């Protein structure tokens, strides 16, 4: 089981595109949830923050082992997700993986996650 929190910088002037992107994910949540199974992604949450005039997106995830990569997906929603990513995420800024200190998951939930991996 992999638990991660990663920070990515939004390109300057792309806040409105991030709005569109997040709306797309909300509006097509049924499709999004279907693709998570292929990735063995049990929880994926996106947070947004403005800090010192710069905008960041944070991805929090709990993922099983052996899932497929979103880049390999044939789902239309994943293709759109990647297009927004490429337009909105500043690849010149080195993303930041925050250090996991403690993972607190009820044993029954952890067992379900591990069984699905």
N, C-alpha and C positions, 0 to 999 in steps of 0.2 A: 504494500500500500504506500502510495506517495502522496504527501500532503505538502502543498506549495503555496507561497504568496509571492508574486512577482510584480514589480512596478515597471511600467512603460511610459515614456513621455509622448504626449500628443504633439503633433506638428503644429507650429504656430499658425493660427488662422483656420484650423480644422475643427474647432469646437462644434460648429453647426453640423458638420458631417458626422461627428461622434453622436450628436443628438439623433440623427437619422439612423445610424448604426444601432444604437441602443433600442430605438423604436422598432426597427426591423426585428431584432431578437425578441422583444416583447410580443410583437404582433404575430410572429411565427413560432411561438414557443413550442407548439406541438411538434413541428419539424425539428427544432433544436433538440428537444428531449430525445427524439428518435436517434439522432446522430451520436448522442452521448454514450449510448450503449456500445456502439462500435469502438469507441475510444476507451471503454471501461471507466468512463468518467462518472463517478457517483455524485459528486457535488462540484459545481463550477459557479462562481459568483464573481461579478465584475463590480469594482468600486471605482469611484471617480473623485478626484481631488484637484483643487487649484491651490498651489503653494508658491508664494513669492512671484505671482504673475504667470506661472507656468502650470499647464494642465497635465495631469497624470491619470492613467488607468491602472488599476491593480487587479490582477487575476488571482483568486483564491480557488484552490482545487483539491479534491480528494479523489485520487485515481487508483484503480487497480493495476496490476502488472499485465503487460502484453496487449494493451489496447492499440488500435490503429491510430496513425497520425491524421490530424485534420486535413493536412495537405494531400493525403491520399484518398480522401473522401470523394464519392461520386454524388453526394447529396447537393442539390442546388443551394440550400441555405448555407452550407459550408463554403461553397464557391463565393457566394456573396459576402460572407463573413471575412474571407481572405482578401477580397477586393477592398472592403472597408479598412481592414488592417493595413494593407499596403498604402492606402491613401492617407490614413490618419496617424499611424504610429511612426515616430521619428527613429529610423534605424541608425542614425548617427549617434544617438544617445544609448549608451550601454545599459540595457535593462538591469534591474537590481532584484536578485533573488534574496528575499528576507530569510534570515536564519530561523529555522524551526526550533523552538525551545521545548515546548510541551504539546503533545497531542492528547486532547481529552475527548474521547469518543466512548459512549456506553458500549459495554462488551457485546451486547446483542446486536448493535448496529455494526460494530467492527467485524463480527462474525459474518454478517450478511455481505459486507464489502469484500472480505477475504474469500468467501465462497464464490462470489461473482467474478473474481479475478482469474 
